[in-house]
Amino acid sequence: MVRYTKEHKQVTRRRIIETAGRRFKQDGIDGSGISTLMADAGLTNGAFYAHFASKDDLVAHVVADQLSTQVASYDTLRPGRQGIEDLVREYLSPAHRDQLGTGCPSAALLDEIGRCEDQTKQAYTDGARNILDEIAARLSPENPRSARGKAIGLYTMLVVILRSGSPCRVR
């Protein structure tokens, strides 16, 4: 039996999470079996259980990772309200809309997350809170709590528009 280093295992786990994230957003959680996910990662089905206890465990990790990545991408935006403008333009761009696999996990997976295990629901809740906190802080840097409602409204509108698949033109 071949033993892999801890680093190798971490890199492999990361690859599974990233490829599963793309596949889930393209085909849905229910439409993506373990064998497909592992083939996408270039691994065998047997390797799956060395990294995750179940598909539900993987889904929770993918949701957490996808939302964390989304929040981290906001670091490239300009500060304050200008960053909100950048966010809206990027989020509603045809490139973002047309690339499901690299797009917003909320727009792609929200229907299914409600049917997932509690671990996945909690991962989504935590990640969505972080997104809303980031938006609120940009809307009102001096008092982000006061902008929480606006942040929820803005993010909800963005997700609904993206989910509709309608071409958007942001001027």
CNS distance restraints for C-alpha pairs under 8 A (distance, minus, plus):
assign (resid   4 and name CA) (resid   8 and name CA) 6.08 0.50 0.50
assign (resid   4 and name CA) (resid   9 and name CA) 6.62 0.50 0.50
assign (resid   5 and name CA) (resid   9 and name CA) 6.40 0.50 0.50
assign (resid   6 and name CA) (resid  10 and name CA) 6.26 0.50 0.50
assign (resid   7 and name CA) (resid  11 and name CA) 6.18 0.50 0.50
assign (resid   8 and name CA) (resid  12 and name CA) 6.12 0.50 0.50
assign (resid   9 and name CA) (resid  13 and name CA) 6.05 0.50 0.50
assign (resid   9 and name CA) (resid  51 and name CA) 7.95 0.50 0.50
assign (resid  10 and name CA) (resid  14 and name CA) 6.06 0.50 0.50
assign (resid  11 and name CA) (resid  15 and name CA) 6.21 0.50 0.50
assign (resid  12 and name CA) (resid  16 and name CA) 6.31 0.50 0.50
assign (resid  13 and name CA) (resid  17 and name CA) 6.27 0.50 0.50
assign (resid  13 and name CA) (resid  51 and name CA) 6.16 0.50 0.50
assign (resid  14 and name CA) (resid  18 and name CA) 6.13 0.50 0.50
assign (resid  15 and name CA) (resid  19 and name CA) 6.04 0.50 0.50
assign (resid  15 and name CA) (resid  41 and name CA) 6.21 0.50 0.50
assign (resid  16 and name CA) (resid  20 and name CA) 5.85 0.50 0.50
assign (resid  16 and name CA) (resid  37 and name CA) 7.36 0.50 0.50
assign (resid  16 and name CA) (resid  38 and name CA) 6.96 0.50 0.50
assign (resid  16 and name CA) (resid  41 and name CA) 5.56 0.50 0.50
assign (resid  17 and name CA) (resid  21 and name CA) 6.02 0.50 0.50
assign (resid  17 and name CA) (resid  58 and name CA) 7.23 0.50 0.50
assign (resid  17 and name CA) (resid  61 and name CA) 7.12 0.50 0.50
assign (resid  17 and name CA) (resid  62 and name CA) 5.48 0.50 0.50
assign (resid  17 and name CA) (resid  65 and name CA) 7.69 0.50 0.50
assign (resid  18 and name CA) (resid  22 and name CA) 6.55 0.50 0.50
assign (resid  18 and name CA) (resid  62 and name CA) 7.38 0.50 0.50
assign (resid  19 and name CA) (resid  23 and name CA) 6.22 0.50 0.50
assign (resid  19 and name CA) (resid  37 and name CA) 7.01 0.50 0.50
assign (resid  19 and name CA) (resid  40 and name CA) 6.35 0.50 0.50
assign (resid  19 and name CA) (resid  41 and name CA) 5.98 0.50 0.50
assign (resid  20 and name CA) (resid  24 and name CA) 5.81 0.50 0.50
assign (resid  20 and name CA) (resid  37 and name CA) 5.69 0.50 0.50
assign (resid  20 and name CA) (resid  40 and name CA) 7.84 0.50 0.50
assign (resid  20 and name CA) (resid  62 and name CA) 6.97 0.50 0.50
assign (resid  21 and name CA) (resid  25 and name CA) 6.24 0.50 0.50
assign (resid  21 and name CA) (resid  62 and name CA) 5.69 0.50 0.50
assign (resid  21 and name CA) (resid  63 and name CA) 7.58 0.50 0.50
assign (resid  21 and name CA) (resid  66 and name CA) 6.81 0.50 0.50
assign (resid  21 and name CA) (resid 101 and name CA) 7.27 0.50 0.50
assign (resid  22 and name CA) (resid  26 and name CA) 6.26 0.50 0.50
assign (resid  22 and name CA) (resid 100 and name CA) 7.61 0.50 0.50
assign (resid  22 and name CA) (resid 101 and name CA) 4.12 0.50 0.50
assign (resid  22 and name CA) (resid 102 and name CA) 6.12 0.50 0.50
assign (resid  23 and name CA) (resid  27 and name CA) 5.85 0.50 0.50
assign (resid  23 and name CA) (resid  28 and name CA) 7.17 0.50 0.50
assign (resid  23 and name CA) (resid  32 and name CA) 6.86 0.50 0.50
assign (resid  23 and name CA) (resid  37 and name CA) 7.15 0.50 0.50
assign (resid  23 and name CA) (resid 101 and name CA) 6.39 0.50 0.50
assign (resid  24 and name CA) (resid  28 and name CA) 4.44 0.50 0.50
assign (resid  24 and name CA) (resid  29 and name CA) 4.88 0.50 0.50
assign (resid  24 and name CA) (resid  31 and name CA) 7.58 0.50 0.50
assign (resid  24 and name CA) (resid  32 and name CA) 6.36 0.50 0.50
assign (resid  24 and name CA) (resid 101 and name CA) 7.68 0.50 0.50
assign (resid  24 and name CA) (resid 109 and name CA) 7.52 0.50 0.50
assign (resid  25 and name CA) (resid  29 and name CA) 7.61 0.50 0.50
assign (resid  25 and name CA) (resid 100 and name CA) 5.86 0.50 0.50
assign (resid  25 and name CA) (resid 101 and name CA) 5.19 0.50 0.50
assign (resid  25 and name CA) (resid 102 and name CA) 7.77 0.50 0.50
assign (resid  25 and name CA) (resid 103 and name CA) 7.62 0.50 0.50
assign (resid  25 and name CA) (resid 105 and name CA) 6.49 0.50 0.50
assign (resid  25 and name CA) (resid 108 and name CA) 5.17 0.50 0.50
assign (resid  25 and name CA) (resid 109 and name CA) 6.34 0.50 0.50
assign (resid  26 and name CA) (resid 100 and name CA) 5.54 0.50 0.50
assign (resid  26 and name CA) (resid 101 and name CA) 5.23 0.50 0.50
assign (resid  26 and name CA) (resid 108 and name CA) 7.56 0.50 0.50
assign (resid  27 and name CA) (resid  31 and name CA) 5.36 0.50 0.50
assign (resid  27 and name CA) (resid  32 and name CA) 6.34 0.50 0.50
assign (resid  28 and name CA) (resid  32 and name CA) 6.36 0.50 0.50
assign (resid  28 and name CA) (resid 108 and name CA) 7.48 0.50 0.50
assign (resid  28 and name CA) (resid 109 and name CA) 6.62 0.50 0.50
assign (resid  28 and name CA) (resid 112 and name CA) 7.57 0.50 0.50
assign (resid  29 and name CA) (resid  59 and name CA) 7.60 0.50 0.50
assign (resid  29 and name CA) (resid 109 and name CA) 7.46 0.50 0.50
assign (resid  29 and name CA) (resid 112 and name CA) 6.87 0.50 0.50
assign (resid  30 and name CA) (resid 112 and name CA) 7.77 0.50 0.50
assign (resid  32 and name CA) (resid  36 and name CA) 6.39 0.50 0.50
assign (resid  32 and name CA) (resid  37 and name CA) 6.63 0.50 0.50
assign (resid  33 and name CA) (resid  37 and name CA) 6.25 0.50 0.50
assign (resid  34 and name CA) (resid  38 and name CA) 5.99 0.50 0.50
assign (resid  34 and name CA) (resid  45 and name CA) 6.77 0.50 0.50
assign (resid  34 and name CA) (resid  48 and name CA) 7.71 0.50 0.50
assign (resid  34 and name CA) (resid  55 and name CA) 7.04 0.50 0.50
assign (resid  35 and name CA) (resid  39 and name CA) 6.04 0.50 0.50
assign (resid  35 and name CA) (resid  44 and name CA) 7.51 0.50 0.50
assign (resid  35 and name CA) (resid  45 and name CA) 5.56 0.50 0.50
assign (resid  36 and name CA) (resid  40 and name CA) 6.12 0.50 0.50
assign (resid  37 and name CA) (resid  41 and name CA) 6.42 0.50 0.50
assign (resid  38 and name CA) (resid  42 and name CA) 6.16 0.50 0.50
assign (resid  38 and name CA) (resid  43 and name CA) 5.07 0.50 0.50
assign (resid  38 and name CA) (resid  44 and name CA) 5.91 0.50 0.50
assign (resid  38 and name CA) (resid  45 and name CA) 5.92 0.50 0.50
assign (resid  38 and name CA) (resid  48 and name CA) 7.01 0.50 0.50
assign (resid  39 and name CA) (resid  43 and name CA) 5.58 0.50 0.50
assign (resid  39 and name CA) (resid  44 and name CA) 6.64 0.50 0.50
assign (resid  39 and name CA) (resid  45 and name CA) 7.86 0.50 0.50
assign (resid  43 and name CA) (resid  47 and name CA) 6.60 0.50 0.50
assign (resid  44 and name CA) (resid  48 and name CA) 7.30 0.50 0.50
assign (resid  45 and name CA) (resid  49 and name CA) 8.00 0.50 0.50
assign (resid  46 and name CA) (resid  50 and name CA) 7.74 0.50 0.50
assign (resid  47 and name CA) (resid  51 and name CA) 7.27 0.50 0.50
assign (resid  48 and name CA) (resid  52 and name CA) 6.24 0.50 0.50
assign (resid  49 and name CA) (resid  53 and name CA) 5.86 0.50 0.50
assign (resid  49 and name CA) (resid  54 and name CA) 7.18 0.50 0.50
assign (resid  52 and name CA) (resid  57 and name CA) 5.96 0.50 0.50
assign (resid  52 and name CA) (resid  58 and name CA) 5.95 0.50 0.50
assign (resid  53 and name CA) (resid  57 and name CA) 5.96 0.50 0.50
assign (resid  53 and name CA) (resid  58 and name CA) 7.81 0.50 0.50
assign (resid  54 and name CA) (resid  58 and name CA) 6.51 0.50 0.50
assign (resid  55 and name CA) (resid  59 and name CA) 6.12 0.50 0.50
assign (resid  56 and name CA) (resid  60 and name CA) 6.27 0.50 0.50
assign (resid  56 and name CA) (resid 116 and name CA) 7.44 0.50 0.50
assign (resid  56 and name CA) (resid 117 and name CA) 6.67 0.50 0.50
assign (resid  56 and name CA) (resid 120 and name CA) 7.41 0.50 0.50
assign (resid  57 and name CA) (resid  61 and name CA) 6.42 0.50 0.50
assign (resid  57 and name CA) (resid 119 and name CA) 7.63 0.50 0.50
assign (resid  57 and name CA) (resid 120 and name CA) 7.85 0.50 0.50
assign (resid  58 and name CA) (resid  62 and name CA) 6.06 0.50 0.50
assign (resid  59 and name CA) (resid  63 and name CA) 6.09 0.50 0.50
assign (resid  59 and name CA) (resid 120 and name CA) 6.47 0.50 0.50
assign (resid  60 and name CA) (resid  64 and name CA) 6.22 0.50 0.50
assign (resid  60 and name CA) (resid 119 and name CA) 5.88 0.50 0.50
assign (resid  60 and name CA) (resid 120 and name CA) 4.06 0.50 0.50
assign (resid  60 and name CA) (resid 121 and name CA) 7.70 0.50 0.50
assign (resid  60 and name CA) (resid 123 and name CA) 6.06 0.50 0.50
assign (resid  61 and name CA) (resid  65 and name CA) 6.04 0.50 0.50
assign (resid  61 and name CA) (resid 120 and name CA) 7.65 0.50 0.50
assign (resid  61 and name CA) (resid 123 and name CA) 7.62 0.50 0.50
assign (resid  62 and name CA) (resid  66 and name CA) 5.94 0.50 0.50
assign (resid  63 and name CA) (resid  67 and name CA) 6.21 0.50 0.50
assign (resid  63 and name CA) (resid 105 and name CA) 7.30 0.50 0.50
assign (resid  63 and name CA) (resid 120 and name CA) 6.82 0.50 0.50
assign (resid  63 and name CA) (resid 123 and name CA) 6.31 0.50 0.50
assign (resid  63 and name CA) (resid 124 and name CA) 6.15 0.50 0.50
assign (resid  64 and name CA) (resid  68 and name CA) 6.04 0.50 0.50
assign (resid  64 and name CA) (resid 120 and name CA) 7.94 0.50 0.50
assign (resid  64 and name CA) (resid 123 and name CA) 5.09 0.50 0.50
assign (resid  64 and name CA) (resid 124 and name CA) 6.40 0.50 0.50
assign (resid  64 and name CA) (resid 126 and name CA) 7.87 0.50 0.50
assign (resid  64 and name CA) (resid 127 and name CA) 6.17 0.50 0.50
assign (resid  65 and name CA) (resid  69 and name CA) 6.02 0.50 0.50
assign (resid  66 and name CA) (resid  70 and name CA) 6.23 0.50 0.50
assign (resid  66 and name CA) (resid 105 and name CA) 6.34 0.50 0.50
assign (resid  67 and name CA) (resid  71 and name CA) 6.28 0.50 0.50
assign (resid  67 and name CA) (resid 105 and name CA) 6.85 0.50 0.50
assign (resid  67 and name CA) (resid 124 and name CA) 7.48 0.50 0.50
assign (resid  67 and name CA) (resid 127 and name CA) 5.14 0.50 0.50
assign (resid  67 and name CA) (resid 128 and name CA) 7.00 0.50 0.50
assign (resid  67 and name CA) (resid 131 and name CA) 7.70 0.50 0.50
assign (resid  68 and name CA) (resid  72 and name CA) 6.14 0.50 0.50
assign (resid  68 and name CA) (resid 127 and name CA) 6.24 0.50 0.50
assign (resid  69 and name CA) (resid  73 and name CA) 6.22 0.50 0.50
assign (resid  70 and name CA) (resid  74 and name CA) 6.99 0.50 0.50
assign (resid  70 and name CA) (resid 104 and name CA) 7.48 0.50 0.50
assign (resid  70 and name CA) (resid 131 and name CA) 7.75 0.50 0.50
assign (resid  71 and name CA) (resid  75 and name CA) 7.69 0.50 0.50
assign (resid  71 and name CA) (resid 130 and name CA) 6.92 0.50 0.50
assign (resid  71 and name CA) (resid 131 and name CA) 5.64 0.50 0.50
assign (resid  71 and name CA) (resid 134 and name CA) 7.39 0.50 0.50
assign (resid  73 and name CA) (resid  77 and name CA) 7.75 0.50 0.50
assign (resid  74 and name CA) (resid  83 and name CA) 7.97 0.50 0.50
assign (resid  74 and name CA) (resid  87 and name CA) 7.56 0.50 0.50
assign (resid  74 and name CA) (resid 134 and name CA) 7.93 0.50 0.50
assign (resid  77 and name CA) (resid  82 and name CA) 7.92 0.50 0.50
assign (resid  77 and name CA) (resid  83 and name CA) 4.80 0.50 0.50
assign (resid  77 and name CA) (resid  84 and name CA) 7.86 0.50 0.50
assign (resid  77 and name CA) (resid  86 and name CA) 6.31 0.50 0.50
assign (resid  77 and name CA) (resid  87 and name CA) 7.09 0.50 0.50
assign (resid  78 and name CA) (resid  82 and name CA) 5.76 0.50 0.50
assign (resid  78 and name CA) (resid  83 and name CA) 4.32 0.50 0.50
assign (resid  78 and name CA) (resid  86 and name CA) 7.29 0.50 0.50
assign (resid  79 and name CA) (resid  83 and name CA) 5.23 0.50 0.50
assign (resid  79 and name CA) (resid 138 and name CA) 6.93 0.50 0.50
assign (resid  80 and name CA) (resid  84 and name CA) 6.91 0.50 0.50
assign (resid  80 and name CA) (resid 137 and name CA) 7.55 0.50 0.50
assign (resid  80 and name CA) (resid 138 and name CA) 4.25 0.50 0.50
assign (resid  80 and name CA) (resid 139 and name CA) 6.37 0.50 0.50
assign (resid  80 and name CA) (resid 140 and name CA) 7.70 0.50 0.50
assign (resid  80 and name CA) (resid 141 and name CA) 6.96 0.50 0.50
assign (resid  81 and name CA) (resid  85 and name CA) 6.46 0.50 0.50
assign (resid  81 and name CA) (resid 138 and name CA) 5.54 0.50 0.50
assign (resid  81 and name CA) (resid 139 and name CA) 5.59 0.50 0.50
assign (resid  82 and name CA) (resid  86 and name CA) 6.36 0.50 0.50
assign (resid  83 and name CA) (resid  87 and name CA) 6.04 0.50 0.50
assign (resid  83 and name CA) (resid 138 and name CA) 7.06 0.50 0.50
assign (resid  84 and name CA) (resid  88 and name CA) 6.17 0.50 0.50
assign (resid  84 and name CA) (resid 135 and name CA) 7.09 0.50 0.50
assign (resid  84 and name CA) (resid 138 and name CA) 6.74 0.50 0.50
assign (resid  84 and name CA) (resid 139 and name CA) 7.38 0.50 0.50
assign (resid  85 and name CA) (resid  89 and name CA) 6.19 0.50 0.50
assign (resid  86 and name CA) (resid  90 and name CA) 6.11 0.50 0.50
assign (resid  87 and name CA) (resid  91 and name CA) 5.84 0.50 0.50
assign (resid  88 and name CA) (resid  92 and name CA) 5.99 0.50 0.50
assign (resid  88 and name CA) (resid 158 and name CA) 7.42 0.50 0.50
assign (resid  88 and name CA) (resid 170 and name CA) 7.92 0.50 0.50
assign (resid  89 and name CA) (resid  93 and name CA) 5.93 0.50 0.50
assign (resid  89 and name CA) (resid 170 and name CA) 6.00 0.50 0.50
assign (resid  90 and name CA) (resid  96 and name CA) 6.88 0.50 0.50
assign (resid  91 and name CA) (resid  96 and name CA) 6.08 0.50 0.50
assign (resid  91 and name CA) (resid  97 and name CA) 7.53 0.50 0.50
assign (resid  91 and name CA) (resid 158 and name CA) 7.18 0.50 0.50
assign (resid  91 and name CA) (resid 162 and name CA) 7.82 0.50 0.50
assign (resid  92 and name CA) (resid  96 and name CA) 6.66 0.50 0.50
assign (resid  92 and name CA) (resid  97 and name CA) 6.53 0.50 0.50
assign (resid  92 and name CA) (resid 158 and name CA) 7.21 0.50 0.50
assign (resid  92 and name CA) (resid 161 and name CA) 7.76 0.50 0.50
assign (resid  92 and name CA) (resid 162 and name CA) 6.57 0.50 0.50
assign (resid  92 and name CA) (resid 168 and name CA) 6.07 0.50 0.50
assign (resid  92 and name CA) (resid 169 and name CA) 7.63 0.50 0.50
assign (resid  92 and name CA) (resid 170 and name CA) 7.34 0.50 0.50
assign (resid  93 and name CA) (resid  97 and name CA) 6.22 0.50 0.50
assign (resid  93 and name CA) (resid 168 and name CA) 6.90 0.50 0.50
assign (resid  93 and name CA) (resid 169 and name CA) 7.51 0.50 0.50
assign (resid  93 and name CA) (resid 170 and name CA) 7.79 0.50 0.50
assign (resid  94 and name CA) (resid  98 and name CA) 5.78 0.50 0.50
assign (resid  94 and name CA) (resid 167 and name CA) 6.69 0.50 0.50
assign (resid  94 and name CA) (resid 168 and name CA) 7.34 0.50 0.50
assign (resid  95 and name CA) (resid  99 and name CA) 6.20 0.50 0.50
assign (resid  96 and name CA) (resid 100 and name CA) 7.41 0.50 0.50
assign (resid  96 and name CA) (resid 102 and name CA) 7.58 0.50 0.50
assign (resid  96 and name CA) (resid 103 and name CA) 5.69 0.50 0.50
assign (resid  97 and name CA) (resid 103 and name CA) 6.99 0.50 0.50
assign (resid  97 and name CA) (resid 162 and name CA) 6.16 0.50 0.50
assign (resid  97 and name CA) (resid 165 and name CA) 6.82 0.50 0.50
assign (resid  99 and name CA) (resid 103 and name CA) 5.86 0.50 0.50
assign (resid 100 and name CA) (resid 104 and name CA) 7.48 0.50 0.50
assign (resid 100 and name CA) (resid 108 and name CA) 7.08 0.50 0.50
assign (resid 103 and name CA) (resid 107 and name CA) 8.00 0.50 0.50
assign (resid 103 and name CA) (resid 108 and name CA) 7.70 0.50 0.50
assign (resid 104 and name CA) (resid 108 and name CA) 6.36 0.50 0.50
assign (resid 104 and name CA) (resid 159 and name CA) 7.99 0.50 0.50
assign (resid 105 and name CA) (resid 109 and name CA) 5.58 0.50 0.50
assign (resid 105 and name CA) (resid 110 and name CA) 7.46 0.50 0.50
assign (resid 106 and name CA) (resid 110 and name CA) 5.09 0.50 0.50
assign (resid 106 and name CA) (resid 159 and name CA) 6.70 0.50 0.50
assign (resid 107 and name CA) (resid 159 and name CA) 5.15 0.50 0.50
assign (resid 107 and name CA) (resid 160 and name CA) 7.14 0.50 0.50
assign (resid 107 and name CA) (resid 162 and name CA) 6.38 0.50 0.50
assign (resid 107 and name CA) (resid 163 and name CA) 5.26 0.50 0.50
assign (resid 108 and name CA) (resid 163 and name CA) 7.12 0.50 0.50
assign (resid 109 and name CA) (resid 113 and name CA) 6.15 0.50 0.50
assign (resid 110 and name CA) (resid 114 and name CA) 6.89 0.50 0.50
assign (resid 111 and name CA) (resid 115 and name CA) 7.75 0.50 0.50
assign (resid 112 and name CA) (resid 116 and name CA) 6.59 0.50 0.50
assign (resid 113 and name CA) (resid 120 and name CA) 6.93 0.50 0.50
assign (resid 113 and name CA) (resid 121 and name CA) 6.25 0.50 0.50
assign (resid 113 and name CA) (resid 124 and name CA) 7.71 0.50 0.50
assign (resid 114 and name CA) (resid 121 and name CA) 6.83 0.50 0.50
assign (resid 116 and name CA) (resid 120 and name CA) 6.08 0.50 0.50
assign (resid 116 and name CA) (resid 121 and name CA) 6.58 0.50 0.50
assign (resid 117 and name CA) (resid 121 and name CA) 6.49 0.50 0.50
assign (resid 118 and name CA) (resid 122 and name CA) 6.01 0.50 0.50
assign (resid 119 and name CA) (resid 123 and name CA) 6.20 0.50 0.50
assign (resid 120 and name CA) (resid 124 and name CA) 6.15 0.50 0.50
assign (resid 121 and name CA) (resid 125 and name CA) 6.13 0.50 0.50
assign (resid 122 and name CA) (resid 126 and name CA) 6.08 0.50 0.50
assign (resid 123 and name CA) (resid 127 and name CA) 6.12 0.50 0.50
assign (resid 124 and name CA) (resid 128 and name CA) 5.91 0.50 0.50
assign (resid 125 and name CA) (resid 129 and name CA) 6.11 0.50 0.50
assign (resid 126 and name CA) (resid 130 and name CA) 6.43 0.50 0.50
assign (resid 127 and name CA) (resid 131 and name CA) 6.41 0.50 0.50
assign (resid 128 and name CA) (resid 132 and name CA) 6.16 0.50 0.50
assign (resid 129 and name CA) (resid 133 and name CA) 5.99 0.50 0.50
assign (resid 130 and name CA) (resid 134 and name CA) 6.21 0.50 0.50
assign (resid 131 and name CA) (resid 135 and name CA) 6.31 0.50 0.50
assign (resid 132 and name CA) (resid 136 and name CA) 5.97 0.50 0.50
assign (resid 132 and name CA) (resid 148 and name CA) 7.04 0.50 0.50
assign (resid 132 and name CA) (resid 151 and name CA) 5.66 0.50 0.50
assign (resid 132 and name CA) (resid 152 and name CA) 6.33 0.50 0.50
assign (resid 132 and name CA) (resid 155 and name CA) 7.37 0.50 0.50
assign (resid 133 and name CA) (resid 137 and name CA) 6.04 0.50 0.50
assign (resid 133 and name CA) (resid 144 and name CA) 7.32 0.50 0.50
assign (resid 133 and name CA) (resid 148 and name CA) 7.35 0.50 0.50
assign (resid 133 and name CA) (resid 151 and name CA) 7.81 0.50 0.50
assign (resid 134 and name CA) (resid 138 and name CA) 6.42 0.50 0.50
assign (resid 135 and name CA) (resid 139 and name CA) 6.22 0.50 0.50
assign (resid 135 and name CA) (resid 151 and name CA) 5.58 0.50 0.50
assign (resid 136 and name CA) (resid 140 and name CA) 6.06 0.50 0.50
assign (resid 136 and name CA) (resid 141 and name CA) 7.60 0.50 0.50
assign (resid 136 and name CA) (resid 144 and name CA) 4.94 0.50 0.50
assign (resid 136 and name CA) (resid 145 and name CA) 7.02 0.50 0.50
assign (resid 136 and name CA) (resid 146 and name CA) 7.91 0.50 0.50
assign (resid 136 and name CA) (resid 147 and name CA) 5.04 0.50 0.50
assign (resid 136 and name CA) (resid 148 and name CA) 5.40 0.50 0.50
assign (resid 136 and name CA) (resid 150 and name CA) 7.35 0.50 0.50
assign (resid 136 and name CA) (resid 151 and name CA) 5.18 0.50 0.50
assign (resid 137 and name CA) (resid 141 and name CA) 4.73 0.50 0.50
assign (resid 137 and name CA) (resid 142 and name CA) 7.81 0.50 0.50
assign (resid 137 and name CA) (resid 143 and name CA) 7.36 0.50 0.50
assign (resid 137 and name CA) (resid 144 and name CA) 4.60 0.50 0.50
assign (resid 137 and name CA) (resid 147 and name CA) 7.59 0.50 0.50
assign (resid 138 and name CA) (resid 144 and name CA) 7.65 0.50 0.50
assign (resid 139 and name CA) (resid 144 and name CA) 7.15 0.50 0.50
assign (resid 139 and name CA) (resid 147 and name CA) 6.29 0.50 0.50
assign (resid 139 and name CA) (resid 151 and name CA) 7.56 0.50 0.50
assign (resid 140 and name CA) (resid 144 and name CA) 5.05 0.50 0.50
assign (resid 140 and name CA) (resid 146 and name CA) 7.28 0.50 0.50
assign (resid 140 and name CA) (resid 147 and name CA) 5.95 0.50 0.50
assign (resid 143 and name CA) (resid 147 and name CA) 7.24 0.50 0.50
assign (resid 144 and name CA) (resid 148 and name CA) 6.56 0.50 0.50
assign (resid 147 and name CA) (resid 151 and name CA) 6.09 0.50 0.50
assign (resid 148 and name CA) (resid 152 and name CA) 6.22 0.50 0.50
assign (resid 149 and name CA) (resid 153 and name CA) 6.21 0.50 0.50
assign (resid 150 and name CA) (resid 154 and name CA) 6.01 0.50 0.50
assign (resid 151 and name CA) (resid 155 and name CA) 6.06 0.50 0.50
assign (resid 152 and name CA) (resid 156 and name CA) 5.95 0.50 0.50
assign (resid 153 and name CA) (resid 157 and name CA) 6.10 0.50 0.50
assign (resid 154 and name CA) (resid 158 and name CA) 6.24 0.50 0.50
assign (resid 155 and name CA) (resid 159 and name CA) 6.22 0.50 0.50
assign (resid 156 and name CA) (resid 160 and name CA) 6.13 0.50 0.50
assign (resid 157 and name CA) (resid 161 and name CA) 6.04 0.50 0.50
assign (resid 158 and name CA) (resid 162 and name CA) 6.10 0.50 0.50
assign (resid 159 and name CA) (resid 163 and name CA) 5.97 0.50 0.50
assign (resid 160 and name CA) (resid 164 and name CA) 6.17 0.50 0.50
assign (resid 161 and name CA) (resid 165 and name CA) 6.88 0.50 0.50
assign (resid 161 and name CA) (resid 166 and name CA) 6.84 0.50 0.50
assign (resid 162 and name CA) (resid 166 and name CA) 7.02 0.50 0.50
